[in-house]
Amino acid sequence: MIKCVAIDDEKKALEVISLYIGRIDQLELVATFIDPIKASSFLQTTPVDLLFLDINMQGLNGFELLETLTQKPKVIFTSAYSEYAVNSYQVDALDYLVKPIEFTRFLKAVNKLKSEISIPKEVSADNVDEIISIKSGTAIHRVKLNDIWFVEADGNYCKYVTKSEVILVLGTLKETMSKLDDTFMQVHRSFVVAIRHIEKVEVHQLHIHGKTIPISSSYRKVVLNELS
């Protein structure tokens, strides 16, 4: 597991980062801090692998906080201001995320850890033989992640479309995504797709095994950047 800490003096922003971390199996959220001075004290005695770090904060800004640490973890900056990006790479930041942060962009930043931190094979997102349990009515389906093509929201239900069947479950797309790993991405408010099964990408849609999936305008830039 990759132990991480999130630091942001805006409560809402901290909640979003915490939610995103919770959706990635490889990450373990050790602590969150609104006060950067308290965060600095904590990090002096508790080593972690990764910081999600805001820049503009009262008491200590993100760069100043890093200077207080004798053992510096990997850092992903999270800021509402793009002008600090150059400075972030001067301190060897792993990535720089501009708020509001899309989950797919967050995943892309976390994926950079694969070349920086050793992730055990059994929890790797590349383990395509991983099996998940999907409850549909009174039945429980055991399905390989690699066999799932996409998931479609349909009212109060979601449909898992696999190579051999369609499984209908009660729940939201957000709840469904918590079962999936970072080889899946949301491309529309009603669709999450398996990146490995995408055959063709166009501006407004993509294709998976003969199925056409829409790409909404709110996800288009992130999707095209991720797949280009």
Contacts in CASP RR format, 6 or more apart in sequence:
PFRMAT RR
TARGET T0000
AUTHOR 0000-0000-0000
METHOD contacts of the structure
MODEL  1
MIKCVAIDDEKKALEVISLYIGRIDQLELVATFIDPIKASSFLQTTPVDL
LFLDINMQGLNGFELLETLTQKPKVIFTSAYSEYAVNSYQVDALDYLVKP
IEFTRFLKAVNKLKSEISIPKEVSADNVDEIISIKSGTAIHRVKLNDIWF
VEADGNYCKYVTKSEVILVLGTLKETMSKLDDTFMQVHRSFVVAIRHIEK
VEVHQLHIHGKTIPISSSYRKVVLNELS
1 26 0 8 1.000
1 27 0 8 1.000
1 28 0 8 1.000
1 123 0 8 1.000
2 26 0 8 1.000
2 27 0 8 1.000
2 28 0 8 1.000
2 49 0 8 1.000
2 50 0 8 1.000
2 113 0 8 1.000
2 117 0 8 1.000
2 119 0 8 1.000
3 28 0 8 1.000
3 30 0 8 1.000
3 47 0 8 1.000
3 48 0 8 1.000
3 49 0 8 1.000
3 50 0 8 1.000
4 21 0 8 1.000
4 27 0 8 1.000
4 28 0 8 1.000
4 29 0 8 1.000
4 30 0 8 1.000
4 48 0 8 1.000
4 49 0 8 1.000
4 50 0 8 1.000
4 51 0 8 1.000
4 52 0 8 1.000
4 73 0 8 1.000
5 29 0 8 1.000
5 30 0 8 1.000
5 31 0 8 1.000
5 32 0 8 1.000
5 33 0 8 1.000
5 39 0 8 1.000
5 42 0 8 1.000
5 43 0 8 1.000
5 48 0 8 1.000
5 50 0 8 1.000
5 51 0 8 1.000
5 52 0 8 1.000
5 73 0 8 1.000
6 14 0 8 1.000
6 17 0 8 1.000
6 18 0 8 1.000
6 21 0 8 1.000
6 29 0 8 1.000
6 31 0 8 1.000
6 32 0 8 1.000
6 33 0 8 1.000
6 51 0 8 1.000
6 52 0 8 1.000
7 14 0 8 1.000
7 32 0 8 1.000
7 33 0 8 1.000
7 36 0 8 1.000
7 39 0 8 1.000
7 51 0 8 1.000
7 52 0 8 1.000
7 53 0 8 1.000
7 54 0 8 1.000
7 57 0 8 1.000
7 62 0 8 1.000
7 65 0 8 1.000
8 14 0 8 1.000
8 17 0 8 1.000
8 34 0 8 1.000
8 52 0 8 1.000
8 53 0 8 1.000
8 54 0 8 1.000
8 57 0 8 1.000
8 78 0 8 1.000
9 34 0 8 1.000
9 35 0 8 1.000
9 36 0 8 1.000
9 54 0 8 1.000
9 57 0 8 1.000
9 58 0 8 1.000
10 34 0 8 1.000
10 54 0 8 1.000
11 34 0 8 1.000
13 54 0 8 1.000
13 78 0 8 1.000
13 99 0 8 1.000
14 32 0 8 1.000
14 34 0 8 1.000
16 100 0 8 1.000
16 101 0 8 1.000
17 32 0 8 1.000
17 52 0 8 1.000
17 78 0 8 1.000
17 101 0 8 1.000
18 29 0 8 1.000
18 32 0 8 1.000
20 101 0 8 1.000
20 103 0 8 1.000
20 106 0 8 1.000
21 27 0 8 1.000
21 29 0 8 1.000
21 52 0 8 1.000
22 29 0 8 1.000
22 178 0 8 1.000
23 103 0 8 1.000
23 177 0 8 1.000
23 178 0 8 1.000
24 107 0 8 1.000
24 110 0 8 1.000
24 181 0 8 1.000
24 182 0 8 1.000
25 123 0 8 1.000
25 181 0 8 1.000
26 110 0 8 1.000
26 113 0 8 1.000
26 119 0 8 1.000
26 123 0 8 1.000
26 124 0 8 1.000
26 125 0 8 1.000
27 50 0 8 1.000
27 110 0 8 1.000
30 46 0 8 1.000
30 48 0 8 1.000
31 39 0 8 1.000
31 42 0 8 1.000
31 46 0 8 1.000
33 39 0 8 1.000
33 42 0 8 1.000
36 57 0 8 1.000
36 58 0 8 1.000
36 59 0 8 1.000
36 60 0 8 1.000
36 61 0 8 1.000
36 62 0 8 1.000
36 65 0 8 1.000
37 59 0 8 1.000
37 60 0 8 1.000
39 65 0 8 1.000
40 60 0 8 1.000
40 65 0 8 1.000
40 68 0 8 1.000
40 69 0 8 1.000
43 51 0 8 1.000
43 69 0 8 1.000
43 71 0 8 1.000
43 73 0 8 1.000
44 68 0 8 1.000
44 69 0 8 1.000
44 70 0 8 1.000
47 71 0 8 1.000
47 73 0 8 1.000
48 73 0 8 1.000
49 73 0 8 1.000
49 74 0 8 1.000
49 113 0 8 1.000
49 117 0 8 1.000
50 73 0 8 1.000
50 74 0 8 1.000
50 75 0 8 1.000
50 76 0 8 1.000
50 94 0 8 1.000
50 113 0 8 1.000
50 117 0 8 1.000
51 73 0 8 1.000
51 74 0 8 1.000
51 75 0 8 1.000
51 76 0 8 1.000
52 76 0 8 1.000
52 78 0 8 1.000
53 62 0 8 1.000
53 65 0 8 1.000
53 66 0 8 1.000
53 75 0 8 1.000
53 76 0 8 1.000
53 77 0 8 1.000
53 78 0 8 1.000
54 62 0 8 1.000
54 77 0 8 1.000
54 78 0 8 1.000
54 79 0 8 1.000
55 61 0 8 1.000
55 62 0 8 1.000
55 63 0 8 1.000
55 77 0 8 1.000
55 79 0 8 1.000
55 81 0 8 1.000
55 84 0 8 1.000
55 88 0 8 1.000
56 79 0 8 1.000
56 80 0 8 1.000
56 81 0 8 1.000
57 65 0 8 1.000
60 68 0 8 1.000
62 77 0 8 1.000
63 87 0 8 1.000
63 91 0 8 1.000
66 72 0 8 1.000
66 75 0 8 1.000
66 91 0 8 1.000
74 94 0 8 1.000
74 113 0 8 1.000
74 116 0 8 1.000
74 117 0 8 1.000
75 88 0 8 1.000
75 91 0 8 1.000
75 92 0 8 1.000
75 93 0 8 1.000
75 94 0 8 1.000
76 93 0 8 1.000
76 94 0 8 1.000
76 95 0 8 1.000
76 96 0 8 1.000
76 97 0 8 1.000
76 109 0 8 1.000
76 110 0 8 1.000
77 84 0 8 1.000
77 88 0 8 1.000
77 93 0 8 1.000
77 95 0 8 1.000
77 96 0 8 1.000
77 97 0 8 1.000
78 97 0 8 1.000
78 99 0 8 1.000
78 101 0 8 1.000
79 96 0 8 1.000
79 97 0 8 1.000
79 98 0 8 1.000
79 99 0 8 1.000
80 98 0 8 1.000
80 99 0 8 1.000
81 98 0 8 1.000
82 98 0 8 1.000
84 96 0 8 1.000
85 96 0 8 1.000
88 96 0 8 1.000
89 96 0 8 1.000
94 109 0 8 1.000
94 112 0 8 1.000
94 113 0 8 1.000
94 116 0 8 1.000
95 108 0 8 1.000
95 109 0 8 1.000
95 112 0 8 1.000
97 105 0 8 1.000
97 106 0 8 1.000
97 109 0 8 1.000
102 219 0 8 1.000
102 222 0 8 1.000
103 186 0 8 1.000
104 185 0 8 1.000
104 186 0 8 1.000
104 219 0 8 1.000
104 222 0 8 1.000
104 223 0 8 1.000
104 226 0 8 1.000
105 222 0 8 1.000
107 182 0 8 1.000
107 185 0 8 1.000
108 226 0 8 1.000
110 182 0 8 1.000
111 125 0 8 1.000
111 182 0 8 1.000
113 119 0 8 1.000
121 127 0 8 1.000
125 181 0 8 1.000
125 182 0 8 1.000
125 183 0 8 1.000
126 183 0 8 1.000
128 144 0 8 1.000
128 145 0 8 1.000
128 146 0 8 1.000
128 183 0 8 1.000
128 196 0 8 1.000
129 144 0 8 1.000
129 146 0 8 1.000
130 144 0 8 1.000
130 145 0 8 1.000
130 146 0 8 1.000
130 181 0 8 1.000
131 142 0 8 1.000
131 143 0 8 1.000
131 144 0 8 1.000
131 145 0 8 1.000
132 142 0 8 1.000
132 143 0 8 1.000
132 145 0 8 1.000
132 179 0 8 1.000
132 180 0 8 1.000
133 140 0 8 1.000
133 141 0 8 1.000
133 142 0 8 1.000
133 143 0 8 1.000
134 140 0 8 1.000
134 141 0 8 1.000
134 142 0 8 1.000
134 143 0 8 1.000
134 160 0 8 1.000
134 167 0 8 1.000
134 169 0 8 1.000
134 179 0 8 1.000
135 141 0 8 1.000
135 169 0 8 1.000
136 167 0 8 1.000
136 168 0 8 1.000
136 169 0 8 1.000
137 169 0 8 1.000
137 170 0 8 1.000
141 167 0 8 1.000
143 160 0 8 1.000
143 162 0 8 1.000
143 167 0 8 1.000
145 180 0 8 1.000
145 181 0 8 1.000
145 183 0 8 1.000
145 194 0 8 1.000
146 194 0 8 1.000
146 196 0 8 1.000
147 162 0 8 1.000
147 163 0 8 1.000
147 164 0 8 1.000
148 160 0 8 1.000
148 161 0 8 1.000
148 162 0 8 1.000
148 180 0 8 1.000
148 184 0 8 1.000
148 194 0 8 1.000
149 161 0 8 1.000
149 162 0 8 1.000
149 163 0 8 1.000
149 193 0 8 1.000
149 194 0 8 1.000
149 197 0 8 1.000
149 208 0 8 1.000
149 209 0 8 1.000
149 211 0 8 1.000
150 161 0 8 1.000
150 191 0 8 1.000
150 192 0 8 1.000
150 193 0 8 1.000
150 194 0 8 1.000
150 197 0 8 1.000
150 208 0 8 1.000
150 211 0 8 1.000
150 213 0 8 1.000
151 158 0 8 1.000
151 159 0 8 1.000
151 160 0 8 1.000
151 161 0 8 1.000
151 173 0 8 1.000
151 176 0 8 1.000
151 177 0 8 1.000
151 180 0 8 1.000
151 184 0 8 1.000
151 191 0 8 1.000
151 192 0 8 1.000
151 193 0 8 1.000
152 158 0 8 1.000
152 159 0 8 1.000
152 161 0 8 1.000
152 190 0 8 1.000
152 191 0 8 1.000
153 172 0 8 1.000
153 173 0 8 1.000
153 176 0 8 1.000
153 189 0 8 1.000
153 190 0 8 1.000
153 191 0 8 1.000
154 168 0 8 1.000
154 190 0 8 1.000
156 170 0 8 1.000
156 171 0 8 1.000
157 168 0 8 1.000
157 169 0 8 1.000
157 170 0 8 1.000
157 171 0 8 1.000
158 168 0 8 1.000
158 169 0 8 1.000
158 171 0 8 1.000
158 172 0 8 1.000
158 173 0 8 1.000
158 175 0 8 1.000
158 176 0 8 1.000
159 166 0 8 1.000
159 167 0 8 1.000
159 168 0 8 1.000
159 169 0 8 1.000
160 166 0 8 1.000
160 167 0 8 1.000
160 169 0 8 1.000
160 176 0 8 1.000
161 211 0 8 1.000
163 209 0 8 1.000
169 176 0 8 1.000
173 186 0 8 1.000
173 189 0 8 1.000
173 190 0 8 1.000
173 192 0 8 1.000
176 192 0 8 1.000
177 184 0 8 1.000
177 186 0 8 1.000
177 192 0 8 1.000
180 192 0 8 1.000
183 194 0 8 1.000
183 195 0 8 1.000
183 196 0 8 1.000
184 192 0 8 1.000
184 193 0 8 1.000
184 194 0 8 1.000
184 195 0 8 1.000
185 192 0 8 1.000
185 193 0 8 1.000
185 195 0 8 1.000
185 223 0 8 1.000
185 226 0 8 1.000
186 192 0 8 1.000
186 219 0 8 1.000
187 193 0 8 1.000
187 206 0 8 1.000
187 213 0 8 1.000
187 214 0 8 1.000
187 215 0 8 1.000
187 216 0 8 1.000
187 219 0 8 1.000
187 223 0 8 1.000
188 213 0 8 1.000
188 214 0 8 1.000
188 215 0 8 1.000
188 216 0 8 1.000
188 219 0 8 1.000
189 216 0 8 1.000
189 218 0 8 1.000
191 213 0 8 1.000
191 214 0 8 1.000
193 206 0 8 1.000
193 208 0 8 1.000
193 213 0 8 1.000
194 208 0 8 1.000
195 226 0 8 1.000
195 227 0 8 1.000
197 208 0 8 1.000
197 209 0 8 1.000
198 206 0 8 1.000
198 207 0 8 1.000
198 208 0 8 1.000
198 227 0 8 1.000
199 206 0 8 1.000
199 207 0 8 1.000
199 208 0 8 1.000
199 209 0 8 1.000
199 210 0 8 1.000
200 206 0 8 1.000
200 207 0 8 1.000
201 207 0 8 1.000
201 215 0 8 1.000
201 223 0 8 1.000
201 224 0 8 1.000
201 227 0 8 1.000
202 215 0 8 1.000
203 215 0 8 1.000
203 220 0 8 1.000
203 224 0 8 1.000
204 214 0 8 1.000
204 215 0 8 1.000
204 220 0 8 1.000
205 212 0 8 1.000
205 213 0 8 1.000
205 214 0 8 1.000
205 215 0 8 1.000
206 212 0 8 1.000
206 213 0 8 1.000
206 215 0 8 1.000
206 223 0 8 1.000
207 213 0 8 1.000
215 223 0 8 1.000
END
